[in-house]
Amino acid sequence: MFEKVLIANRGEIAVRVIRTCKRLGIRTVAVFSEIDSRSLHVREADEAVFLGDSRSEESYLNKQKIIDAALSHQCEGIHPGYGFLSENSEFAEMVSRSGLIFIGPPATVIATLGDKIAAKNLAEKAGLPFVPGHARPLTDLDEAMVIAEDLGYPVLLKPAAGGGGKGMRTVFSRDELAPALKASQEETRKAFGDDKIFIERFMTNPRHIEIQIMADQFGNVIHLGERECSIQRRYQKIIEESPSPAVDDTLRGEMGDLACALSREAGYTNAGTVEFILDHEGNFYFLEMNTRLQVEHPVTEMVTSLDLVELQLSVAAGERLPFDQDGVRFKGWALEARICAEDPALGFMPSTGMITRYAAPKGRHIRLDSGIEAGSLVSVYYDSMLAKMVAWGETREEARNSLIHALNRYHLEGVISNTNLANAILNHPAFIKGEMSTGFIEEYFDGGKMKAAPSLESLYFMVMAATLVYHNRKNLVRDSLQPMVARVGQAHEQKAWHHYMVKDEDNTFNIQLLEGPSSKNSWTIRVNDGQYEVITPDFEFYRRRLKLMINGERHYFYLQYRENFIWVAFCGITRTFEIYSPREWELAKYMPKVKREAPEDVLFSPMPGLVVEIEVEEGERVYRGQDLVIIESMKMESGVSSPCDGEVEEIRVQSGQAVETGDVLITFNI
């Protein structure tokens, strides 16, 4: 086994690898960029090496700097994590030539399987079925037009290199092909240094199923079951689970055997993942093979009780796999939610800033892989993923409920995250039934919220949480202003119902509170036509989390005061509540309504990032919906479209300029 390794990555995966190394007694060396100098992974490692500027090209993508750091600190191997250089065959070859061990497959295998076109040819040789498409990279737009017409729209543009959904575009018509191809080439060039694109038929709403394999240097290859990864946005996964509700033992065996066959055909060693899509009839097709550890590997670890990083290290050190296929044991169910710094309400635009509050839930069978803490800075330079929340249970329903409770207790402030979206997905009726596809988000969600109305009982629970906080705060203020008086000999005060009217954007609730006879922590609460017995065991609102026992069941709420209102998040539902006394409610109807509209003669930046390209000039006529500025943030390029028809009056930014959310990009004459 190794004595010291360097982790050529950052964030939660660097922390996760470091912690396994610590358990095994392996010393670790972290690398970091300028903006990551105070990051968690730097402090967790035994040693740390500064690489350079915050840009990936000057730090985490600088191959020679990383190798020099490993050599100068007497490391024996380099673990690449995922992303960055993890699937870069040139880097793997450089590592090997320097006398170090690359903790992953050989460079030649990465080159073959990392090139999706070559991987398809190998998969066909190994007997895997695959989606119809073009077997060579596109040479130009004219060729793409001909092939797309032959395959039939919609088609999918996919980079030959890399992974994680970077550069992928779905094209539904001939008119969309040219801009989509240009965007796909630019994005994959910046992410992976390679702009080769190939084209295949787009399968409508399939499931995304992947098989985890592990192979040693002695020809032993095993699979560790499947993961369901169908819940995605922009071809990047949000919720993953193992096993899949759609895969039985027979299908699992068939897919697993083919995944191992491909691995043997390629001469694969170390951890890898063979990805398939599964149609509605149960037919599956080879998608690609990722030659690295996957983001979602914890769900496999939870159901197999294996540490995949430990297996990676032992295989790279030349050891045999400690068991064969018959030795793999599956138990229970695991689900994972990716926590990303992005705003689902704004089309998953990246969010940056400093983490101002952070608290992780603890509990049996709950796991959090995180690279952040209070004070961490989330920048525009790297991927948006912050952490992964994982839950295990004996059954899928047990695991699902555990993950819901964990997300309700997860406390992250300072940047906008997708935590509530992930929770809403877990609570959606279709997800509960296991009815999933890669089109799940588009079908059931709009602007990060469920298209279907939430259950009335969930809203009742949220109203109770908001009103209890409001009532408690109101009484604290009232009691602090009362003069101190002796109460000896006074008559016992009769407890009475406290009445409030509560309003959100769609509903009105009549709520009454009655404090318990012997405890300030117990209540009888009426909401409209329902009555509940509620206990508040830990009323510590400064943590902005509230635990309530409602009719004997525990529930967790996240609350914030926003101006004069209370915002509540619960099970993926978010609402802002206005709370009134009966007299205030009577007078509220006389208050004027204020409607604020955003100006249409100004183009604001919808996110922080770097201006990559300005596609118009001053004086040019533009039209609503036309992309005017391209902004790069967290390794993704996004077009910012015109809010109006008009003439460009002034361009306030230039290429290469950093912008923040809300900055003025362009003004118009309309």
C-alpha positions in Angstrom: 0.0 0.0 0.0 1.1 3.6 -0.5 2.8 5.7 2.2 2.0 9.1 0.6 -0.3 10.2 -2.2 -1.1 13.6 -3.8 -4.8 14.4 -4.5 -5.0 16.4 -7.8 -8.4 17.9 -7.1 -10.3 20.1 -4.7 -13.6 20.4 -2.8 -15.6 17.5 -1.5 -13.9 14.8 -3.6 -10.5 15.8 -2.3 -11.8 15.7 1.3 -13.4 12.4 0.7 -10.2 10.8 -0.7 -8.1 12.3 2.2 -10.3 10.8 4.8 -10.0 7.3 3.4 -6.2 7.8 3.2 -6.1 8.9 6.9 -8.0 5.7 7.9 -5.5 3.6 6.0 -2.5 5.5 7.5 -1.6 7.0 4.1 -0.2 10.6 4.3 -1.7 13.1 1.9 -0.7 16.1 -0.1 -3.3 18.6 -1.3 -2.9 21.1 -4.1 -4.7 24.4 -4.2 -5.2 27.6 -6.3 -5.0 31.1 -5.0 -8.7 31.4 -4.3 -8.7 28.0 -2.5 -5.9 28.8 -0.1 -8.3 28.6 2.9 -10.4 25.7 1.6 -11.3 22.7 3.7 -9.3 20.2 1.6 -6.1 22.2 2.2 -6.5 21.9 6.0 -7.6 18.2 6.0 -4.4 17.1 4.2 -1.1 16.5 5.9 0.7 18.8 3.5 -0.5 21.3 0.8 1.1 22.8 -2.3 0.2 26.1 -3.9 -0.2 25.7 -7.7 -1.0 29.2 -9.0 -3.8 31.5 -10.2 -7.4 30.7 -9.6 -8.1 29.8 -13.2 -8.1 26.1 -13.7 -5.5 26.3 -16.5 -3.0 27.8 -14.1 -3.7 25.4 -11.2 -5.8 22.2 -11.3 -5.3 21.7 -15.0 -1.5 22.4 -14.9 -0.2 18.9 -15.4 3.5 19.6 -14.9 3.0 21.7 -11.7 1.0 18.9 -10.1 3.6 16.2 -11.0 6.4 18.4 -9.7 4.5 18.9 -6.5 4.1 15.1 -6.1 7.8 14.5 -6.8 9.1 17.2 -4.5 7.0 15.9 -1.6 8.1 12.3 -2.1 4.6 11.0 -3.1 4.3 7.6 -4.6 1.0 8.1 -6.5 -1.5 10.7 -7.6 -5.3 10.3 -7.1 -7.1 12.5 -9.7 -10.6 12.4 -8.1 -13.2 13.3 -10.8 -13.3 16.2 -13.2 -10.2 18.3 -14.1 -7.5 15.8 -15.2 -9.1 12.5 -14.0 -9.8 11.4 -17.6 -6.9 13.0 -19.3 -4.8 10.3 -20.9 -1.8 12.7 -21.4 -1.7 13.5 -17.7 -1.9 9.8 -16.8 1.0 9.1 -19.2 3.0 11.9 -17.8 2.4 10.6 -14.2 3.6 7.1 -15.2 6.7 8.5 -17.1 7.7 10.5 -14.0 7.9 7.3 -11.9 4.6 7.9 -10.0 1.5 5.7 -10.0 -1.7 7.1 -11.5 -4.5 5.9 -9.3 -6.8 5.0 -12.2 -6.7 3.0 -15.4 -3.7 3.1 -17.8 -3.3 6.1 -20.1 -4.0 4.0 -23.2 -7.3 2.8 -21.8 -8.3 6.3 -20.8 -7.5 7.5 -24.4 -9.7 4.8 -25.9 -12.6 4.8 -23.6 -12.5 8.6 -23.0 -13.0 9.1 -26.7 -16.7 8.3 -27.0 -16.4 7.3 -30.7 -13.6 4.8 -30.0 -15.5 3.6 -27.0 -18.5 2.8 -29.2 -16.4 0.8 -31.5 -14.9 -1.2 -28.6 -18.4 -1.6 -27.1 -19.7 -3.1 -30.4 -16.8 -5.5 -30.4 -17.6 -6.6 -26.8 -21.2 -7.2 -27.8 -22.9 -4.1 -26.2 -25.9 -2.6 -27.9 -25.7 1.1 -28.7 -27.8 4.1 -29.8 -27.8 4.8 -33.6 -25.4 7.6 -34.5 -22.4 8.7 -36.6 -19.2 6.9 -35.8 -16.8 9.7 -36.6 -16.3 13.3 -35.3 -18.2 16.0 -37.2 -16.0 17.9 -39.7 -18.2 20.9 -40.3 -21.8 22.2 -40.1 -22.8 20.9 -43.5 -21.9 17.3 -42.6 -23.8 17.8 -39.3 -26.9 18.9 -41.3 -26.8 15.9 -43.5 -26.3 13.4 -40.7 -29.0 15.0 -38.5 -31.5 14.8 -41.4 -30.6 11.1 -41.9 -31.0 10.2 -38.2 -34.1 12.4 -37.7 -34.6 15.1 -35.2 -34.1 15.4 -32.2 -30.4 14.6 -32.2 -27.8 14.8 -29.5 -24.4 16.5 -29.9 -21.8 15.0 -27.6 -18.1 15.8 -27.0 -15.7 13.0 -27.8 -13.8 13.9 -24.7 -14.7 14.5 -21.1 -18.0 13.9 -19.2 -20.4 15.4 -16.7 -22.7 16.7 -19.4 -20.3 19.4 -20.5 -20.8 20.4 -24.1 -23.8 18.3 -24.7 -26.7 19.8 -26.6 -30.1 18.4 -27.7 -31.1 19.8 -31.1 -34.8 19.6 -32.1 -34.8 21.3 -35.5 -32.5 22.3 -38.4 -32.5 25.9 -37.3 -31.1 25.0 -33.9 -28.2 23.0 -35.2 -25.7 25.7 -36.1 -25.8 27.7 -32.8 -25.9 24.4 -30.8 -22.8 23.0 -32.5 -20.9 26.2 -32.0 -21.8 26.3 -28.3 -21.0 22.6 -27.8 -17.6 23.0 -29.4 -16.7 26.1 -27.4 -17.8 24.6 -24.1 -16.0 21.3 -24.5 -12.8 23.0 -25.8 -12.7 25.1 -22.6 -13.6 22.2 -20.3 -11.4 19.5 -21.8 -9.1 21.1 -24.4 -10.8 19.2 -27.3 -13.6 20.4 -29.5 -14.4 17.2 -31.4 -18.1 16.5 -31.4 -20.1 13.5 -32.6 -23.8 13.1 -33.2 -26.4 10.5 -32.4 -30.1 10.0 -32.2 -31.7 11.5 -29.1 -33.7 8.9 -27.1 -36.8 10.5 -25.7 -37.1 10.3 -21.9 -35.2 7.1 -21.2 -33.8 6.0 -17.9 -30.1 6.5 -17.2 -28.6 3.4 -15.6 -24.9 2.9 -14.8 -22.9 -0.1 -13.7 -19.9 0.3 -11.3 -17.0 -2.0 -12.1 -13.7 -2.7 -10.4 -10.8 -4.4 -12.0 -7.3 -5.4 -10.8 -4.0 -5.9 -12.7 -4.5 -9.7 -12.7 -7.5 -9.7 -15.1 -10.1 -9.9 -12.4 -13.2 -7.8 -13.2 -16.3 -7.5 -11.1 -19.4 -5.3 -11.0 -20.9 -3.7 -7.9 -24.5 -3.3 -9.2 -26.2 -0.5 -10.8 -27.1 3.1 -10.0 -30.2 4.9 -11.2 -29.2 8.4 -12.4 -32.2 9.5 -14.4 -33.0 12.7 -12.4 -30.9 15.2 -14.3 -30.7 18.8 -15.4 -28.4 19.9 -18.3 -27.3 16.3 -18.5 -25.9 16.5 -15.0 -27.4 14.3 -12.2 -29.3 15.6 -9.2 -30.6 12.5 -7.5 -29.0 9.0 -7.7 -29.9 5.7 -6.0 -28.9 2.1 -5.8 -30.4 -0.2 -6.7 -32.7 1.0 -9.5 -36.4 0.5 -9.2 -36.4 -0.5 -12.8 -33.8 -3.2 -12.7 -34.4 -6.8 -11.5 -31.9 -9.5 -10.8 -32.0 -10.8 -14.4 -31.4 -7.4 -16.0 -28.8 -6.5 -13.4 -26.9 -9.6 -14.3 -27.1 -9.0 -18.0 -26.0 -5.4 -17.8 -23.3 -6.2 -15.3 -21.9 -9.0 -17.4 -21.7 -6.7 -20.5 -20.0 -4.0 -18.4 -17.4 -6.4 -17.3 -17.0 -7.7 -20.9 -16.3 -4.2 -22.1 -13.8 -3.7 -19.3 -11.9 -6.9 -20.2 -11.9 -6.0 -23.9 -10.3 -2.7 -23.0 -7.8 -4.1 -20.6 -9.2 -2.0 -17.8 -7.9 -1.7 -14.3 -9.1 0.3 -11.3 -12.6 1.8 -10.8 -14.8 2.6 -13.8 -18.5 3.1 -14.7 -20.3 1.8 -17.8 -23.3 3.9 -18.5 -26.5 2.8 -20.3 -29.8 4.2 -21.2 -32.9 2.1 -20.6 -36.1 2.6 -22.7 -39.7 2.0 -21.8 -39.6 -1.5 -23.1 -36.7 -2.6 -21.0 -34.1 -2.4 -23.9 -30.8 -0.9 -22.9 -28.1 0.8 -25.0 -24.4 1.6 -24.3 -23.9 5.3 -23.6 -20.2 5.7 -22.5 -17.6 4.5 -20.0 -16.3 6.9 -17.5 -12.7 6.0 -16.6 -12.7 7.4 -13.1 -14.5 7.4 -9.8 -18.1 8.8 -10.2 -19.6 11.6 -8.1 -22.4 9.2 -7.1 -20.1 6.4 -5.9 -21.3 6.7 -2.2 -24.7 5.1 -3.0 -22.8 2.0 -4.2 -20.6 2.1 -1.0 -23.7 2.3 1.2 -25.4 -0.8 -0.3 -22.2 -2.9 -0.6 -20.4 -1.8 2.6 -17.3 -1.2 0.5 -14.9 1.7 0.3 -14.3 2.3 -3.4 -11.4 4.7 -2.8 -9.7 2.0 -0.7 -10.2 -0.5 -3.5 -8.8 2.0 -6.0 -5.7 2.5 -3.8 -5.1 -1.2 -3.3 -5.5 -2.1 -7.0 -3.2 0.8 -8.0 -0.6 -0.5 -5.5 -0.7 -3.9 -7.3 -2.9 -5.9 -5.0 -5.5 -8.4 -6.1 -9.2 -7.7 -5.6 -10.1 -9.3 -2.2 -13.2 -11.1 -3.5 -14.8 -12.3 -6.8 -18.3 -11.5 -8.2 -19.9 -14.0 -5.8 -18.4 -12.2 -2.9 -20.3 -9.0 -3.6 -23.2 -8.5 -1.2 -26.0 -6.0 -1.6 -28.1 -4.8 1.3 -30.8 -2.2 1.5 -31.2 0.9 -0.5 -29.3 4.2 -0.8 -30.2 7.6 -2.3 -28.0 10.6 -2.8 -28.8 14.3 -3.5 -26.2 16.6 -5.0 -26.0 20.0 -3.4 -25.0 22.6 -5.9 -24.6 26.4 -5.8 -27.2 27.3 -8.4 -30.6 28.8 -8.6 -33.3 26.5 -10.1 -35.7 29.4 -10.4 -33.4 31.1 -12.9 -32.7 28.1 -15.1 -30.0 26.7 -12.7 -27.8 29.8 -13.0 -24.7 29.5 -10.9 -24.6 31.3 -7.5 -21.4 32.5 -5.9 -20.5 34.1 -2.6 -19.3 33.2 0.9 -21.0 30.5 3.0 -22.3 32.5 5.9 -24.1 29.8 7.9 -23.5 26.0 7.6 -24.7 23.1 9.7 -24.8 19.4 8.6 -27.3 16.9 9.9 -26.1 13.9 11.8 -27.9 10.6 12.2 -27.7 6.9 11.7 -27.2 5.9 8.1 -26.8 9.6 7.0 -23.6 10.5 5.2 -22.5 14.0 4.0 -19.5 14.3 1.7 -18.8 18.1 1.8 -16.0 20.4 0.8 -17.4 23.5 2.4 -18.0 25.0 5.9 -19.0 28.4 7.2 -16.6 30.9 5.7 -15.9 29.0 2.5 -15.9 31.0 -0.7 -17.8 29.7 -3.7 -16.3 31.3 -6.8 -17.0 31.4 -10.5 -13.9 29.4 -11.4 -15.0 25.8 -10.6 -17.9 23.4 -10.7 -21.0 24.3 -8.8 -21.2 21.1 -6.6 -20.7 21.8 -2.9 -21.7 18.6 -1.2 -23.5 15.3 -1.4 -26.1 14.1 1.1 -26.6 10.3 1.2 -29.1 8.1 3.2 -29.4 4.4 3.5 -32.4 2.3 4.5 -33.6 -1.3 4.6 -36.1 -0.3 1.9 -36.3 2.5 -0.7 -39.0 4.2 1.3 -37.0 4.2 4.5 -33.9 5.6 2.6 -36.1 8.2 0.9 -37.6 9.4 4.2 -34.2 9.6 5.9 -32.8 11.7 3.0 -35.9 14.0 3.2 -35.3 14.5 7.0 -31.6 15.1 6.4 -32.3 17.8 3.7 -34.8 19.5 5.9 -32.1 19.8 8.6 -29.3 20.8 6.2 -28.4 24.5 6.8 -26.6 26.4 4.0 -26.7 30.2 3.7 -24.7 32.7 1.7 -25.3 31.2 -1.7 -28.4 30.0 -3.4 -28.5 26.2 -3.7 -30.7 23.4 -5.2 -31.4 21.8 -1.8 -35.1 22.5 -1.9 -35.4 21.3 -5.5 -33.7 18.0 -4.5 -36.1 17.6 -1.6 -39.1 18.4 -3.8 -38.0 15.7 -6.2 -37.8 13.1 -3.4 -41.4 14.1 -2.4 -42.9 14.0 -5.9 -45.5 11.3 -6.3 -43.9 10.0 -9.6 -40.5 9.7 -7.8 -42.1 7.9 -4.9 -43.6 5.3 -7.4 -40.1 5.0 -9.1 -41.4 6.4 -12.3 -38.4 8.3 -13.6 -36.7 9.4 -16.8 -34.1 11.9 -18.0 -37.0 14.2 -18.8 -38.3 14.2 -15.2 -37.4 17.8 -14.3 -38.9 19.2 -17.5 -42.1 17.1 -17.1 -42.9 17.8 -13.5 -41.1 21.1 -12.5 -41.1 24.6 -13.7 -38.7 27.3 -12.3 -37.4 24.8 -9.7 -40.9 24.2 -8.3 -43.4 21.4 -8.7 -46.0 22.0 -11.3 -48.5 20.2 -9.1 -49.8 21.9 -6.0 -48.3 20.7 -2.7 -50.4 18.8 -0.3 -52.7 20.8 2.0 -51.3 19.0 5.1 -47.8 20.0 4.2 -48.9 23.6 4.0 -50.7 23.3 7.3 -47.5 22.1 8.9 -45.5 25.0 7.5 -48.2 27.5 8.7 -47.9 26.0 12.2 -44.1 26.4 12.2 -44.2 30.0 11.0 -47.0 31.0 13.4 -45.3 29.4 16.4 -42.1 31.3 15.7 -44.1 34.5 15.2 -46.1 34.0 18.4 -43.0 33.1 20.4 -41.1 36.2 19.3 -44.1 38.4 19.8 -44.5 37.2 23.4 -40.8 37.6 24.1 -41.0 41.2 23.0 -44.2 41.8 25.0 -42.9 40.2 28.2 -39.6 42.2 28.0 -41.6 45.5 28.0 -43.8 44.7 30.9 -42.9 46.1 34.3 -41.6 43.6 36.9 -44.4 42.9 39.4 -44.8 40.4 42.3 -47.1 37.5 41.3 -47.4 36.0 44.8 -51.1 35.6 45.7 -52.3 36.4 42.2 -55.1 34.4 40.7 -54.1 31.7 38.3 -54.1 33.0 34.7 -56.6 31.1 32.5 -54.9 30.1 29.2 -56.8 31.2 26.1 -56.7 30.5 22.4 -54.4 32.8 20.3 -55.9 33.6 16.9 -54.0 34.6 13.7 -54.8 34.9 10.0 -51.9 33.7 7.8 -51.6 34.3 4.1 -49.2 33.0 1.4 -49.3 33.8 -2.4 -52.2 31.4 -3.0 -54.0 30.6 0.3 -55.4 32.0 3.5 -55.3 30.1 6.8 -57.2 30.6 9.9 -55.0 29.4 12.8 -55.5 29.1 16.6 -52.9 28.2 19.2 -53.7 26.9 22.7 -50.7 26.4 25.0 -50.6 23.1 26.9 -51.8 23.1 30.5 -48.5 22.3 32.1 -45.8 23.0 29.5 -44.8 25.9 27.2 -43.5 23.3 24.8 -46.9 21.6 24.0 -49.7 23.1 22.0 -53.1 22.3 20.5 -53.3 24.0 17.1 -56.2 24.4 14.7 -55.5 25.2 11.1 -58.7 25.8 9.1 -60.6 22.5 9.6 -57.7 20.5 11.0 -56.6 20.1 14.6 -53.1 18.9 15.7 -51.2 18.2 18.9 -47.7 19.8 18.6 -44.6 19.6 20.8 -41.7 22.0 20.3 -38.8 20.2 22.0 -36.0 22.5 20.9 -37.3 26.0 20.3 -33.9 27.6 19.3 -34.8 29.9 16.4 -31.4 31.5 16.3 -30.3 28.4 14.4 -33.2 29.0 11.9 -34.2 25.4 12.2 -37.3 24.2 14.0 -38.2 20.7 15.0 -41.8 20.0 15.7 -43.5 16.8 16.9 -46.8 16.9 15.1 -49.3 14.2 16.2 -46.3 12.2 17.4 -44.2 12.4 14.2 -41.1 14.6 13.9 -40.7 17.2 11.2 -38.0 19.8 10.5 -38.4 23.2 9.1 -36.0 25.9 7.9 -37.3 29.5 8.5 -36.1 33.0 7.9 -37.5 36.5 8.7 -37.8 38.4 5.4 -38.8 41.9 6.1 -42.1 41.6 8.0 -42.8 38.1 6.7 -41.6 34.6 7.5 -40.2 32.3 4.8 -40.4 28.6 5.4 -38.9 25.6 3.6 -40.2 22.1 4.2 -39.9 18.9 2.1 -38.9 21.0 -1.0 -41.9 23.4 -0.6 -41.0 27.1 0.0 -43.5 29.7 1.1 -43.4 33.2 2.4 -46.2 33.8 5.0 -47.8 37.0 6.2 -49.2 36.7 9.7 -51.9 39.0 11.1 -53.9 39.3 14.2 -57.7 39.4 13.5 -57.7 43.2 13.8 -54.7 43.6 11.4 -56.3 41.2 9.0 -59.4 43.4 9.0 -57.4 46.5 8.2 -55.1 44.9 5.7 -57.7 45.1 2.9 -57.3 48.9 2.9 -53.5 48.7 2.3 -52.5 49.7 -1.3 -51.1 47.1 -3.6 -47.6 47.8 -4.9 -46.5 46.1 -8.2 -42.8 46.2 -9.1 -41.8 45.5 -12.7 -38.2 45.1 -13.9 -37.2 47.7 -16.6 -37.1 46.3 -20.1 -34.5 48.9 -21.4 -31.6 47.4 -19.4 -29.9 44.0 -19.7 -28.7 42.8 -16.3 -26.3 39.9 -15.7 -28.4 37.0 -14.3 -25.3 35.4 -12.6 -21.7 36.1 -11.6 -19.1 35.1 -14.2 -16.7 36.2 -16.9 -17.9 37.8 -20.1 -16.7 35.6 -22.9 -18.3 37.2 -26.0 -20.4 40.2 -26.9 -22.5 39.3 -30.0 -23.8 42.8 -30.8 -22.5 46.3 -31.4 -23.9 49.7 -30.3 -26.6 51.0 -32.6 -27.5 47.5 -33.7 -31.2 46.4 -33.8 -32.0 43.5 -31.5 -35.1 41.5 -30.7 -36.5 40.0 -27.5 -35.0 36.6 -26.7 -31.9 37.1 -28.9 -28.6 36.2 -27.2 -26.5 39.3 -26.8 -23.8 38.4 -24.3 -22.1 35.0 -23.5 -21.1 34.6 -19.8 -19.0 31.7 -18.5 -19.5 30.6 -14.9 -18.5 27.4 -13.1 -17.2 25.9 -16.4 -20.6 26.5 -18.2 -21.3 29.0 -20.9 -24.8 30.7 -20.9 -26.3 33.2 -23.3 -28.0 36.3 -21.9 -30.9 37.3 -24.1 -32.4 40.6 -24.8 -35.5 41.6 -22.7 -37.0 43.7 -25.4 -37.1 44.7 -29.1 -35.0 47.8 -29.5 -31.6 49.4 -30.5 -28.4 48.8 -28.5 -27.7 52.2 -26.8 -24.6 51.4 -24.7 -22.5 48.3 -24.0 -21.3 48.5 -20.5 -18.9 45.5 -20.4 -16.2 44.0 -22.5 -14.8 40.5 -23.2 -12.8 39.1 -20.3 -14.5 41.3 -17.7 -15.8 39.8 -14.5 -19.4 40.6 -13.6 -21.7 40.0 -10.7 -25.4 39.2 -10.5 -27.4 42.4 -11.3 -24.6 44.3 -13.1 -25.8 46.2 -16.1 -24.5 44.7 -19.4 -26.3 46.7 -22.0 -28.8 49.5 -22.2 -31.4 50.0 -25.0 -33.4 52.6 -26.9 -37.0 51.2 -27.2 
